[in-house]
Amino acid sequence: MDDYQYDCPSADIDMLAHVISDLFPEQTQFAERKDEEGRTSLVIYYVAMRFGSTARRITIGVRFDPAALARYRAMPPRMHARSYAVLRAYVEATLGSLEEMYANGETVPREVEIDMAEDFA
C-alpha cells in the first residue's frame, strides 16, 4: 500500500509526483492543479515535523512553464530522466532552504512556490 495520496489526473504529472514522493513524509498529498491562465502545477501538501515542537502544514506549489511542460510531454519517456533530476534538485533545494530558515530562527513559510522553467525540459 502506498502511504502517499495522489490526485493527479494526468499520467505524466502523477509520475512527477512519484519521482519526488520519497523526499516527503508519509501521508503527503500530491495534487495536480491548473491556475486561471491554465498553467499546470503539482501541489504538495505535507506536515513538517522538523520545524519546531509542533507539526506544521506546508504547501509547496511546483508551477510548470507551459512551454517547458509541452516540451517534456513531447519527449519520449526514455528522455525524461533529466527532467526528473531537475525537479528533484529544485524540490531538494527548496526543502534545504526551509530547514536553513528554521535553523537561523526565521519563520518558515506555510506556502512556497517553485517555478519550473526552461531547465526542466
Contacts in CASP RR format, 6 or more apart in sequence:
PFRMAT RR
TARGET T0000
AUTHOR 0000-0000-0000
METHOD contacts of the structure
MODEL  1
MDDYQYDCPSADIDMLAHVISDLFPEQTQFAERKDEEGRTSLVIYYVAMR
FGSTARRITIGVRFDPAALARYRAMPPRMHARSYAVLRAYVEATLGSLEE
MYANGETVPREVEIDMAEDFA
3 26 0 8 1.000
3 27 0 8 1.000
4 17 0 8 1.000
4 21 0 8 1.000
4 24 0 8 1.000
4 26 0 8 1.000
4 27 0 8 1.000
4 28 0 8 1.000
4 29 0 8 1.000
4 30 0 8 1.000
5 27 0 8 1.000
5 28 0 8 1.000
5 29 0 8 1.000
5 30 0 8 1.000
6 14 0 8 1.000
6 17 0 8 1.000
6 18 0 8 1.000
6 29 0 8 1.000
6 30 0 8 1.000
7 29 0 8 1.000
7 30 0 8 1.000
7 31 0 8 1.000
7 32 0 8 1.000
8 14 0 8 1.000
8 17 0 8 1.000
8 30 0 8 1.000
8 31 0 8 1.000
8 32 0 8 1.000
8 42 0 8 1.000
9 32 0 8 1.000
10 32 0 8 1.000
10 40 0 8 1.000
12 72 0 8 1.000
12 73 0 8 1.000
13 32 0 8 1.000
13 40 0 8 1.000
13 42 0 8 1.000
14 30 0 8 1.000
14 32 0 8 1.000
15 80 0 8 1.000
16 42 0 8 1.000
16 62 0 8 1.000
16 84 0 8 1.000
16 87 0 8 1.000
17 30 0 8 1.000
17 42 0 8 1.000
17 44 0 8 1.000
19 84 0 8 1.000
19 87 0 8 1.000
19 88 0 8 1.000
20 44 0 8 1.000
20 87 0 8 1.000
20 88 0 8 1.000
20 91 0 8 1.000
21 28 0 8 1.000
21 30 0 8 1.000
23 88 0 8 1.000
23 91 0 8 1.000
23 92 0 8 1.000
23 95 0 8 1.000
24 44 0 8 1.000
24 46 0 8 1.000
25 46 0 8 1.000
25 47 0 8 1.000
25 48 0 8 1.000
25 49 0 8 1.000
27 46 0 8 1.000
27 47 0 8 1.000
28 44 0 8 1.000
28 45 0 8 1.000
28 46 0 8 1.000
28 47 0 8 1.000
29 44 0 8 1.000
29 45 0 8 1.000
29 46 0 8 1.000
30 42 0 8 1.000
30 43 0 8 1.000
30 44 0 8 1.000
30 45 0 8 1.000
31 42 0 8 1.000
31 43 0 8 1.000
31 45 0 8 1.000
32 40 0 8 1.000
32 41 0 8 1.000
32 42 0 8 1.000
32 43 0 8 1.000
33 40 0 8 1.000
33 41 0 8 1.000
33 42 0 8 1.000
33 43 0 8 1.000
34 40 0 8 1.000
34 41 0 8 1.000
35 41 0 8 1.000
35 63 0 8 1.000
38 66 0 8 1.000
39 63 0 8 1.000
39 64 0 8 1.000
39 65 0 8 1.000
39 66 0 8 1.000
40 63 0 8 1.000
40 64 0 8 1.000
40 66 0 8 1.000
40 69 0 8 1.000
41 61 0 8 1.000
41 62 0 8 1.000
41 63 0 8 1.000
41 64 0 8 1.000
42 61 0 8 1.000
42 62 0 8 1.000
42 64 0 8 1.000
43 59 0 8 1.000
43 60 0 8 1.000
43 61 0 8 1.000
43 62 0 8 1.000
44 59 0 8 1.000
44 60 0 8 1.000
44 61 0 8 1.000
44 62 0 8 1.000
44 91 0 8 1.000
45 57 0 8 1.000
45 58 0 8 1.000
45 59 0 8 1.000
46 57 0 8 1.000
46 58 0 8 1.000
46 60 0 8 1.000
47 55 0 8 1.000
47 56 0 8 1.000
47 57 0 8 1.000
47 58 0 8 1.000
48 55 0 8 1.000
48 56 0 8 1.000
48 57 0 8 1.000
48 58 0 8 1.000
48 98 0 8 1.000
48 108 0 8 1.000
49 55 0 8 1.000
50 99 0 8 1.000
50 102 0 8 1.000
51 98 0 8 1.000
51 99 0 8 1.000
51 102 0 8 1.000
51 108 0 8 1.000
52 102 0 8 1.000
56 108 0 8 1.000
56 110 0 8 1.000
57 110 0 8 1.000
58 98 0 8 1.000
58 108 0 8 1.000
58 109 0 8 1.000
58 110 0 8 1.000
58 111 0 8 1.000
58 112 0 8 1.000
59 110 0 8 1.000
59 111 0 8 1.000
59 112 0 8 1.000
60 91 0 8 1.000
60 94 0 8 1.000
60 111 0 8 1.000
60 112 0 8 1.000
60 113 0 8 1.000
60 114 0 8 1.000
61 111 0 8 1.000
61 112 0 8 1.000
61 113 0 8 1.000
61 114 0 8 1.000
62 87 0 8 1.000
62 90 0 8 1.000
62 91 0 8 1.000
62 114 0 8 1.000
62 116 0 8 1.000
63 113 0 8 1.000
63 114 0 8 1.000
63 115 0 8 1.000
63 116 0 8 1.000
64 72 0 8 1.000
64 116 0 8 1.000
64 120 0 8 1.000
65 115 0 8 1.000
65 116 0 8 1.000
65 117 0 8 1.000
65 118 0 8 1.000
65 120 0 8 1.000
67 118 0 8 1.000
68 116 0 8 1.000
68 117 0 8 1.000
68 118 0 8 1.000
68 120 0 8 1.000
68 121 0 8 1.000
69 116 0 8 1.000
69 120 0 8 1.000
69 121 0 8 1.000
71 121 0 8 1.000
72 80 0 8 1.000
72 83 0 8 1.000
72 120 0 8 1.000
72 121 0 8 1.000
75 83 0 8 1.000
75 121 0 8 1.000
82 121 0 8 1.000
83 120 0 8 1.000
83 121 0 8 1.000
86 116 0 8 1.000
86 119 0 8 1.000
86 120 0 8 1.000
87 116 0 8 1.000
87 120 0 8 1.000
90 114 0 8 1.000
90 116 0 8 1.000
91 114 0 8 1.000
94 112 0 8 1.000
94 114 0 8 1.000
98 108 0 8 1.000
98 109 0 8 1.000
98 112 0 8 1.000
101 107 0 8 1.000
101 108 0 8 1.000
102 108 0 8 1.000
END
